[in-house]
Amino acid sequence: MTTRILAIANQKGGVGKTTTAINLSTALAAVGEKVLLIDLDPQGNASTGLGSEAATRAVTTYDALMGEYRLEAAVVESGIPGLRLAPAGVDLAGAEVELIDAERRHHRLAETLADYLQGAPETTYVLIDCPPSLSLLTINALAAADAVIIPLQAEFFALEGLSQILRTIETVRGRINPRLELQGIVLTMADTRNNLANAVEADVRAHMGAKVYETVIPRNVRISEAPSHGKPALLYDIKCAGSQAYIRLASEVIQRERDARKAA
């Protein structure tokens, strides 16, 4: 099977982006997919959420982007069967400045990832956790990706933020990566008892139609607790509403990929 590369991106912080990266990766691995999660956020929260302590990250995605090491030197086992992790470190925050005059600065991740996939164990999905900004790191992720998953919090400013990331996707498709597409939009941190959240969901579905996943990720305390234990919610509490939602989301992602292959 051809590896599919999915960037999880939204320039707005606090929308459940990293939570989605961690738990969707875990859910995909749980159904038998071979997954690599690339942490491209200098905060390194996806790495911490999978149990990778900052002090143990000898080689990180920063080193791969800067050409100091090949990506495989950064990749570690997550402890979850079928899921590997390329962790981030705080030095990624300086990559913006260091790469600004570098040759092919937008393609550093795409090139090191392509090199990795040629010699790596079987990988069916690569998920990239992007920083909460439209930065050079995010552009690198979009340049490497086949498609984008946008986590969108069910709140008042959701559509305004959505329009920005959609414009960025169009720009990257036109100038850097013509194969880039929108895989889907997932509504996160939703409280169905809240009239505003329900109104936002209805608005997003009216504007974006089938691009919005049927699955909605609820606001769930077990999801919030899991990172402090260095575990995905699916390992912390598989029965909680949040974990079950991410399992359903993984099924939708896989089905959309199958439909896209049939259409091609």
Contacts in CASP RR format, 6 or more apart in sequence:
PFRMAT RR
TARGET T0000
AUTHOR 0000-0000-0000
METHOD contacts of the structure
MODEL  1
MTTRILAIANQKGGVGKTTTAINLSTALAAVGEKVLLIDLDPQGNASTGL
GSEAATRAVTTYDALMGEYRLEAAVVESGIPGLRLAPAGVDLAGAEVELI
DAERRHHRLAETLADYLQGAPETTYVLIDCPPSLSLLTINALAAADAVII
PLQAEFFALEGLSQILRTIETVRGRINPRLELQGIVLTMADTRNNLANAV
EADVRAHMGAKVYETVIPRNVRISEAPSHGKPALLYDIKCAGSQAYIRLA
SEVIQRERDARKAA
1 124 0 8 1.000
3 117 0 8 1.000
3 123 0 8 1.000
3 124 0 8 1.000
3 125 0 8 1.000
3 126 0 8 1.000
4 124 0 8 1.000
4 125 0 8 1.000
4 126 0 8 1.000
4 146 0 8 1.000
4 147 0 8 1.000
4 257 0 8 1.000
5 113 0 8 1.000
5 125 0 8 1.000
5 126 0 8 1.000
5 128 0 8 1.000
5 144 0 8 1.000
5 145 0 8 1.000
5 146 0 8 1.000
5 147 0 8 1.000
6 125 0 8 1.000
6 126 0 8 1.000
6 127 0 8 1.000
6 128 0 8 1.000
6 145 0 8 1.000
6 146 0 8 1.000
6 147 0 8 1.000
6 148 0 8 1.000
6 149 0 8 1.000
6 183 0 8 1.000
6 253 0 8 1.000
7 127 0 8 1.000
7 128 0 8 1.000
7 130 0 8 1.000
7 138 0 8 1.000
7 141 0 8 1.000
7 142 0 8 1.000
7 144 0 8 1.000
7 145 0 8 1.000
7 147 0 8 1.000
7 148 0 8 1.000
7 149 0 8 1.000
8 17 0 8 1.000
8 20 0 8 1.000
8 21 0 8 1.000
8 24 0 8 1.000
8 127 0 8 1.000
8 128 0 8 1.000
8 129 0 8 1.000
8 130 0 8 1.000
8 148 0 8 1.000
8 149 0 8 1.000
8 150 0 8 1.000
8 151 0 8 1.000
9 17 0 8 1.000
9 130 0 8 1.000
9 138 0 8 1.000
9 141 0 8 1.000
9 142 0 8 1.000
9 148 0 8 1.000
9 149 0 8 1.000
9 150 0 8 1.000
9 165 0 8 1.000
10 17 0 8 1.000
10 130 0 8 1.000
10 132 0 8 1.000
10 150 0 8 1.000
10 151 0 8 1.000
10 152 0 8 1.000
10 161 0 8 1.000
10 165 0 8 1.000
11 132 0 8 1.000
11 133 0 8 1.000
11 134 0 8 1.000
11 138 0 8 1.000
11 161 0 8 1.000
11 164 0 8 1.000
11 165 0 8 1.000
11 168 0 8 1.000
12 132 0 8 1.000
12 153 0 8 1.000
12 157 0 8 1.000
12 161 0 8 1.000
13 132 0 8 1.000
14 132 0 8 1.000
14 153 0 8 1.000
15 132 0 8 1.000
15 151 0 8 1.000
15 152 0 8 1.000
15 153 0 8 1.000
15 188 0 8 1.000
15 189 0 8 1.000
16 151 0 8 1.000
16 153 0 8 1.000
16 188 0 8 1.000
16 189 0 8 1.000
16 217 0 8 1.000
17 129 0 8 1.000
17 130 0 8 1.000
17 132 0 8 1.000
17 151 0 8 1.000
18 41 0 8 1.000
18 45 0 8 1.000
18 46 0 8 1.000
18 129 0 8 1.000
19 151 0 8 1.000
19 188 0 8 1.000
19 217 0 8 1.000
19 223 0 8 1.000
19 227 0 8 1.000
19 233 0 8 1.000
20 149 0 8 1.000
20 151 0 8 1.000
20 186 0 8 1.000
20 188 0 8 1.000
20 217 0 8 1.000
20 246 0 8 1.000
20 249 0 8 1.000
21 37 0 8 1.000
21 39 0 8 1.000
21 46 0 8 1.000
21 127 0 8 1.000
21 128 0 8 1.000
21 129 0 8 1.000
22 37 0 8 1.000
22 46 0 8 1.000
22 49 0 8 1.000
22 50 0 8 1.000
22 129 0 8 1.000
22 227 0 8 1.000
22 232 0 8 1.000
22 233 0 8 1.000
23 223 0 8 1.000
23 232 0 8 1.000
23 233 0 8 1.000
23 234 0 8 1.000
23 242 0 8 1.000
23 243 0 8 1.000
23 246 0 8 1.000
24 127 0 8 1.000
24 149 0 8 1.000
24 246 0 8 1.000
24 249 0 8 1.000
24 250 0 8 1.000
24 253 0 8 1.000
25 35 0 8 1.000
25 37 0 8 1.000
25 83 0 8 1.000
25 125 0 8 1.000
25 127 0 8 1.000
25 232 0 8 1.000
26 80 0 8 1.000
26 83 0 8 1.000
26 232 0 8 1.000
26 234 0 8 1.000
26 235 0 8 1.000
26 246 0 8 1.000
27 234 0 8 1.000
27 246 0 8 1.000
27 247 0 8 1.000
27 249 0 8 1.000
27 250 0 8 1.000
28 35 0 8 1.000
28 83 0 8 1.000
28 125 0 8 1.000
28 127 0 8 1.000
28 250 0 8 1.000
28 253 0 8 1.000
28 254 0 8 1.000
29 35 0 8 1.000
29 80 0 8 1.000
29 81 0 8 1.000
29 82 0 8 1.000
29 83 0 8 1.000
30 234 0 8 1.000
30 247 0 8 1.000
30 250 0 8 1.000
31 250 0 8 1.000
31 251 0 8 1.000
31 254 0 8 1.000
32 82 0 8 1.000
33 82 0 8 1.000
33 124 0 8 1.000
33 125 0 8 1.000
33 254 0 8 1.000
34 82 0 8 1.000
34 121 0 8 1.000
34 122 0 8 1.000
34 123 0 8 1.000
34 124 0 8 1.000
34 125 0 8 1.000
35 82 0 8 1.000
35 83 0 8 1.000
35 84 0 8 1.000
35 123 0 8 1.000
35 124 0 8 1.000
35 125 0 8 1.000
35 126 0 8 1.000
35 127 0 8 1.000
36 75 0 8 1.000
36 83 0 8 1.000
36 84 0 8 1.000
36 85 0 8 1.000
36 86 0 8 1.000
36 120 0 8 1.000
36 123 0 8 1.000
36 125 0 8 1.000
36 126 0 8 1.000
36 127 0 8 1.000
37 46 0 8 1.000
37 50 0 8 1.000
37 78 0 8 1.000
37 83 0 8 1.000
37 84 0 8 1.000
37 85 0 8 1.000
37 86 0 8 1.000
37 126 0 8 1.000
37 127 0 8 1.000
37 128 0 8 1.000
37 129 0 8 1.000
38 61 0 8 1.000
38 86 0 8 1.000
38 109 0 8 1.000
38 113 0 8 1.000
38 126 0 8 1.000
38 127 0 8 1.000
38 128 0 8 1.000
38 129 0 8 1.000
38 141 0 8 1.000
39 45 0 8 1.000
39 46 0 8 1.000
39 47 0 8 1.000
39 61 0 8 1.000
39 85 0 8 1.000
39 86 0 8 1.000
39 87 0 8 1.000
39 88 0 8 1.000
39 89 0 8 1.000
39 129 0 8 1.000
40 61 0 8 1.000
40 88 0 8 1.000
40 92 0 8 1.000
40 109 0 8 1.000
40 128 0 8 1.000
40 129 0 8 1.000
40 130 0 8 1.000
40 131 0 8 1.000
40 137 0 8 1.000
40 138 0 8 1.000
40 140 0 8 1.000
40 141 0 8 1.000
41 88 0 8 1.000
41 92 0 8 1.000
41 129 0 8 1.000
41 130 0 8 1.000
41 131 0 8 1.000
41 132 0 8 1.000
41 137 0 8 1.000
42 88 0 8 1.000
42 89 0 8 1.000
42 90 0 8 1.000
42 91 0 8 1.000
42 92 0 8 1.000
42 93 0 8 1.000
42 94 0 8 1.000
42 131 0 8 1.000
42 137 0 8 1.000
43 88 0 8 1.000
43 131 0 8 1.000
44 54 0 8 1.000
44 87 0 8 1.000
44 88 0 8 1.000
44 89 0 8 1.000
44 90 0 8 1.000
44 92 0 8 1.000
45 129 0 8 1.000
45 227 0 8 1.000
46 85 0 8 1.000
46 88 0 8 1.000
46 129 0 8 1.000
47 54 0 8 1.000
47 57 0 8 1.000
47 85 0 8 1.000
47 87 0 8 1.000
47 88 0 8 1.000
47 89 0 8 1.000
48 54 0 8 1.000
48 227 0 8 1.000
48 230 0 8 1.000
49 226 0 8 1.000
49 227 0 8 1.000
49 230 0 8 1.000
49 231 0 8 1.000
49 232 0 8 1.000
50 78 0 8 1.000
50 80 0 8 1.000
50 83 0 8 1.000
50 85 0 8 1.000
50 230 0 8 1.000
50 231 0 8 1.000
50 232 0 8 1.000
51 78 0 8 1.000
51 230 0 8 1.000
51 231 0 8 1.000
52 76 0 8 1.000
52 78 0 8 1.000
52 85 0 8 1.000
52 87 0 8 1.000
54 89 0 8 1.000
54 90 0 8 1.000
57 87 0 8 1.000
57 88 0 8 1.000
57 89 0 8 1.000
59 69 0 8 1.000
59 73 0 8 1.000
59 74 0 8 1.000
60 74 0 8 1.000
60 86 0 8 1.000
60 87 0 8 1.000
60 88 0 8 1.000
60 89 0 8 1.000
60 91 0 8 1.000
60 92 0 8 1.000
61 71 0 8 1.000
61 74 0 8 1.000
61 86 0 8 1.000
61 87 0 8 1.000
61 88 0 8 1.000
61 89 0 8 1.000
61 92 0 8 1.000
61 109 0 8 1.000
62 88 0 8 1.000
62 89 0 8 1.000
62 91 0 8 1.000
62 92 0 8 1.000
62 95 0 8 1.000
63 69 0 8 1.000
63 73 0 8 1.000
63 74 0 8 1.000
64 70 0 8 1.000
64 71 0 8 1.000
64 73 0 8 1.000
64 74 0 8 1.000
64 86 0 8 1.000
64 109 0 8 1.000
64 112 0 8 1.000
65 92 0 8 1.000
65 95 0 8 1.000
65 99 0 8 1.000
65 108 0 8 1.000
65 109 0 8 1.000
65 112 0 8 1.000
65 140 0 8 1.000
66 95 0 8 1.000
66 98 0 8 1.000
66 99 0 8 1.000
66 108 0 8 1.000
67 108 0 8 1.000
67 112 0 8 1.000
70 112 0 8 1.000
70 115 0 8 1.000
70 116 0 8 1.000
71 86 0 8 1.000
71 112 0 8 1.000
71 113 0 8 1.000
71 115 0 8 1.000
71 116 0 8 1.000
72 116 0 8 1.000
72 119 0 8 1.000
72 120 0 8 1.000
74 86 0 8 1.000
74 87 0 8 1.000
75 84 0 8 1.000
75 85 0 8 1.000
75 86 0 8 1.000
75 116 0 8 1.000
75 120 0 8 1.000
76 84 0 8 1.000
76 85 0 8 1.000
76 86 0 8 1.000
76 87 0 8 1.000
77 84 0 8 1.000
77 85 0 8 1.000
78 84 0 8 1.000
78 85 0 8 1.000
80 232 0 8 1.000
80 235 0 8 1.000
84 123 0 8 1.000
92 131 0 8 1.000
92 137 0 8 1.000
95 136 0 8 1.000
95 137 0 8 1.000
96 135 0 8 1.000
96 136 0 8 1.000
96 137 0 8 1.000
99 105 0 8 1.000
99 108 0 8 1.000
99 136 0 8 1.000
100 136 0 8 1.000
102 108 0 8 1.000
104 111 0 8 1.000
105 136 0 8 1.000
105 140 0 8 1.000
106 136 0 8 1.000
106 139 0 8 1.000
106 140 0 8 1.000
106 143 0 8 1.000
106 176 0 8 1.000
107 140 0 8 1.000
107 143 0 8 1.000
107 144 0 8 1.000
107 176 0 8 1.000
108 140 0 8 1.000
109 128 0 8 1.000
109 140 0 8 1.000
109 141 0 8 1.000
109 143 0 8 1.000
109 144 0 8 1.000
110 140 0 8 1.000
110 143 0 8 1.000
110 144 0 8 1.000
110 177 0 8 1.000
113 126 0 8 1.000
113 144 0 8 1.000
117 123 0 8 1.000
117 126 0 8 1.000
128 141 0 8 1.000
128 144 0 8 1.000
128 145 0 8 1.000
130 137 0 8 1.000
130 138 0 8 1.000
130 141 0 8 1.000
131 137 0 8 1.000
131 138 0 8 1.000
134 164 0 8 1.000
134 165 0 8 1.000
134 168 0 8 1.000
138 168 0 8 1.000
139 172 0 8 1.000
139 176 0 8 1.000
142 148 0 8 1.000
142 168 0 8 1.000
142 169 0 8 1.000
142 172 0 8 1.000
142 176 0 8 1.000
142 177 0 8 1.000
142 180 0 8 1.000
143 172 0 8 1.000
143 176 0 8 1.000
143 177 0 8 1.000
144 177 0 8 1.000
145 177 0 8 1.000
145 180 0 8 1.000
146 179 0 8 1.000
146 180 0 8 1.000
146 181 0 8 1.000
147 180 0 8 1.000
147 181 0 8 1.000
147 182 0 8 1.000
147 183 0 8 1.000
147 184 0 8 1.000
148 165 0 8 1.000
148 169 0 8 1.000
148 180 0 8 1.000
148 181 0 8 1.000
148 182 0 8 1.000
148 183 0 8 1.000
148 184 0 8 1.000
149 183 0 8 1.000
149 184 0 8 1.000
149 185 0 8 1.000
149 186 0 8 1.000
149 253 0 8 1.000
150 162 0 8 1.000
150 165 0 8 1.000
150 182 0 8 1.000
150 184 0 8 1.000
150 185 0 8 1.000
150 186 0 8 1.000
151 185 0 8 1.000
151 186 0 8 1.000
151 188 0 8 1.000
151 217 0 8 1.000
152 158 0 8 1.000
152 162 0 8 1.000
152 185 0 8 1.000
152 186 0 8 1.000
152 187 0 8 1.000
152 188 0 8 1.000
152 204 0 8 1.000
153 187 0 8 1.000
153 188 0 8 1.000
153 189 0 8 1.000
154 187 0 8 1.000
154 188 0 8 1.000
154 189 0 8 1.000
154 190 0 8 1.000
154 191 0 8 1.000
154 194 0 8 1.000
154 196 0 8 1.000
154 197 0 8 1.000
154 198 0 8 1.000
154 200 0 8 1.000
154 201 0 8 1.000
154 216 0 8 1.000
155 196 0 8 1.000
155 197 0 8 1.000
155 200 0 8 1.000
156 196 0 8 1.000
156 200 0 8 1.000
158 200 0 8 1.000
158 203 0 8 1.000
158 204 0 8 1.000
159 200 0 8 1.000
159 203 0 8 1.000
159 204 0 8 1.000
159 207 0 8 1.000
162 185 0 8 1.000
162 204 0 8 1.000
162 208 0 8 1.000
166 182 0 8 1.000
169 180 0 8 1.000
169 182 0 8 1.000
172 180 0 8 1.000
173 179 0 8 1.000
173 180 0 8 1.000
173 181 0 8 1.000
182 211 0 8 1.000
183 253 0 8 1.000
183 256 0 8 1.000
183 257 0 8 1.000
184 211 0 8 1.000
184 212 0 8 1.000
184 213 0 8 1.000
184 256 0 8 1.000
185 204 0 8 1.000
185 208 0 8 1.000
185 211 0 8 1.000
185 212 0 8 1.000
185 213 0 8 1.000
186 212 0 8 1.000
186 213 0 8 1.000
186 215 0 8 1.000
186 216 0 8 1.000
186 217 0 8 1.000
186 249 0 8 1.000
187 200 0 8 1.000
187 201 0 8 1.000
187 204 0 8 1.000
187 212 0 8 1.000
187 213 0 8 1.000
187 216 0 8 1.000
187 217 0 8 1.000
188 216 0 8 1.000
188 217 0 8 1.000
189 217 0 8 1.000
189 218 0 8 1.000
189 219 0 8 1.000
190 197 0 8 1.000
190 201 0 8 1.000
190 216 0 8 1.000
190 217 0 8 1.000
190 218 0 8 1.000
190 219 0 8 1.000
191 197 0 8 1.000
191 218 0 8 1.000
191 219 0 8 1.000
192 198 0 8 1.000
192 218 0 8 1.000
201 216 0 8 1.000
204 212 0 8 1.000
205 212 0 8 1.000
213 249 0 8 1.000
213 252 0 8 1.000
213 253 0 8 1.000
214 248 0 8 1.000
214 252 0 8 1.000
215 245 0 8 1.000
215 248 0 8 1.000
215 249 0 8 1.000
215 252 0 8 1.000
216 245 0 8 1.000
217 223 0 8 1.000
217 242 0 8 1.000
217 245 0 8 1.000
217 246 0 8 1.000
217 249 0 8 1.000
218 241 0 8 1.000
218 242 0 8 1.000
218 245 0 8 1.000
220 233 0 8 1.000
220 240 0 8 1.000
220 241 0 8 1.000
220 242 0 8 1.000
220 245 0 8 1.000
222 233 0 8 1.000
222 236 0 8 1.000
222 237 0 8 1.000
222 240 0 8 1.000
222 241 0 8 1.000
222 242 0 8 1.000
222 243 0 8 1.000
223 233 0 8 1.000
223 240 0 8 1.000
223 242 0 8 1.000
223 243 0 8 1.000
225 236 0 8 1.000
226 232 0 8 1.000
226 233 0 8 1.000
226 235 0 8 1.000
226 236 0 8 1.000
226 237 0 8 1.000
229 236 0 8 1.000
233 240 0 8 1.000
233 242 0 8 1.000
233 243 0 8 1.000
233 246 0 8 1.000
234 243 0 8 1.000
234 246 0 8 1.000
234 247 0 8 1.000
236 243 0 8 1.000
237 243 0 8 1.000
238 244 0 8 1.000
END
